[in-house]
Amino acid sequence: METKTGMRSVATFDAVVGFFVLVVGVGLLLVADSNLNLLIKQYLRFFHISLSHPFSRGLLDVTEHLTYQQINFLGLMSASYAMVRLTEAYGLWYQKRWGAWLAILLCAFLFPSRYTRRLIKSLLQIH
């Protein structure tokens, strides 16, 4: 029973991340033809975040030079990544073996090898 609870916890986290990234990706595609830098400044002001904060400065510096094609590419890539995360969440929630393998592959790309080995050992114990 612990395995099912653990798998569902990971699936819930993956689903939340997937939906968040999907919203960001679709948002980027919707504002691709707008002035993204100006839009980010408005959001930062709305949430009372200082434009001189290092995070804000870094975000504004990056978005200042993005082209329309780059914004579209980022939007499409984040939407694709979100679909993979949501597919993984579905597989883990329903305890499908392919869901566990998809989780292993994603973790292998995202985590250092030390953590990946530990995750592979735990996921291979699923029956």
Wavefront OBJ file of the C-alpha trace (Angstrom):
o trace
v 0.000 0.000 0.000
v 2.941 2.342 0.654
v 4.105 1.986 -2.944
v 0.704 3.073 -4.228
v 0.674 6.115 -1.940
v 4.216 7.040 -2.933
v 3.478 6.643 -6.620
v 0.366 8.770 -6.322
v 2.328 11.451 -4.471
v 4.879 11.591 -7.277
v 2.078 11.531 -9.848
v 0.362 14.466 -8.138
v 3.590 16.461 -8.107
v 4.209 15.658 -11.784
v 0.672 16.686 -12.684
v 1.013 20.019 -10.869
v 4.358 20.699 -12.578
v 2.911 19.615 -15.921
v -0.103 21.927 -15.644
v 2.072 24.840 -14.515
v 4.500 24.402 -17.403
v 1.582 23.976 -19.811
v 0.073 27.270 -18.652
v 3.431 29.002 -19.052
v 3.914 27.488 -22.519
v 0.464 28.443 -23.739
v 0.927 31.878 -22.195
v 4.159 32.353 -24.116
v 2.453 31.341 -27.346
v -0.388 33.785 -26.686
v 1.910 36.747 -26.039
v 4.557 35.882 -28.626
v 3.620 38.825 -30.804
v 3.482 41.244 -27.838
v 6.300 43.065 -26.134
v 7.181 40.332 -23.639
v 9.573 42.550 -21.712
v 6.890 45.195 -21.123
v 4.393 42.513 -20.117
v 6.811 41.069 -17.548
v 7.461 44.531 -16.111
v 3.711 45.009 -15.669
v 3.371 41.648 -13.889
v 6.318 42.409 -11.611
v 4.799 45.764 -10.681
v 1.381 44.158 -10.146
v 2.883 41.667 -7.674
v 4.965 44.443 -6.047
v 8.284 42.861 -7.000
v 11.128 45.341 -7.351
v 12.450 45.733 -10.879
v 15.936 46.117 -9.401
v 15.818 42.735 -7.636
v 18.423 40.314 -9.101
v 15.701 37.854 -10.191
v 13.732 40.608 -11.905
v 16.830 42.032 -13.583
v 17.869 38.605 -14.848
v 14.388 37.851 -16.192
v 14.135 41.222 -17.903
v 17.629 40.922 -19.383
v 16.814 37.521 -20.870
v 13.443 38.511 -22.298
v 14.701 41.809 -23.709
v 16.498 40.104 -26.593
v 14.088 37.252 -27.375
v 12.776 37.162 -30.925
v 9.298 36.108 -31.995
v 10.645 32.758 -33.220
v 12.489 32.110 -29.940
v 9.363 32.849 -27.895
v 7.332 30.499 -30.100
v 10.009 27.820 -29.747
v 10.039 28.193 -25.939
v 6.252 27.990 -25.857
v 6.156 24.849 -27.984
v 8.978 23.177 -26.038
v 7.358 23.908 -22.684
v 4.017 22.595 -23.957
v 5.773 19.427 -25.166
v 7.571 19.000 -21.830
v 4.268 19.487 -20.010
v 2.643 16.749 -22.080
v 5.440 14.349 -21.166
v 5.083 15.232 -17.463
v 1.300 14.788 -17.588
v 1.692 11.449 -19.383
v 4.149 10.362 -16.706
v 1.722 11.460 -13.987
v -1.063 9.402 -15.574
v 1.164 6.330 -15.800
v 2.320 6.642 -12.203
v -1.177 7.314 -10.854
v -2.531 4.137 -12.436
v 0.702 2.244 -11.655
v 1.554 1.426 -15.244
v 5.007 -0.010 -15.788
v 5.638 2.394 -18.693
v 4.879 5.284 -16.322
v 7.641 4.110 -14.012
v 10.052 3.793 -16.926
v 9.115 7.251 -18.170
v 9.823 8.586 -14.686
v 13.209 6.873 -14.723
v 14.092 8.404 -18.099
v 13.038 11.901 -17.061
v 14.921 11.664 -13.804
v 18.008 10.453 -15.603
v 17.989 13.685 -17.585
v 17.056 15.989 -14.709
v 18.836 14.622 -11.633
v 22.429 13.799 -10.844
v 23.263 10.113 -11.207
v 23.406 9.570 -7.435
v 19.679 10.273 -7.112
v 18.777 8.474 -10.325
v 20.264 5.180 -9.115
v 18.230 5.388 -5.909
v 15.037 6.095 -7.853
v 15.643 3.221 -10.297
v 16.082 0.791 -7.404
v 12.810 1.870 -5.808
v 10.823 1.889 -9.076
v 12.032 -1.546 -10.147
v 10.420 -3.019 -7.037
v 6.950 -2.278 -8.492
v 5.043 -5.385 -9.480
l 1 2 3 4 5 6 7 8 9 10 11 12 13 14 15 16 17 18 19 20 21 22 23 24 25 26 27 28 29 30 31 32 33 34 35 36 37 38 39 40 41 42 43 44 45 46 47 48 49 50 51 52 53 54 55 56 57 58 59 60 61 62 63 64 65 66 67 68 69 70 71 72 73 74 75 76 77 78 79 80 81 82 83 84 85 86 87 88 89 90 91 92 93 94 95 96 97 98 99 100 101 102 103 104 105 106 107 108 109 110 111 112 113 114 115 116 117 118 119 120 121 122 123 124 125 126 127
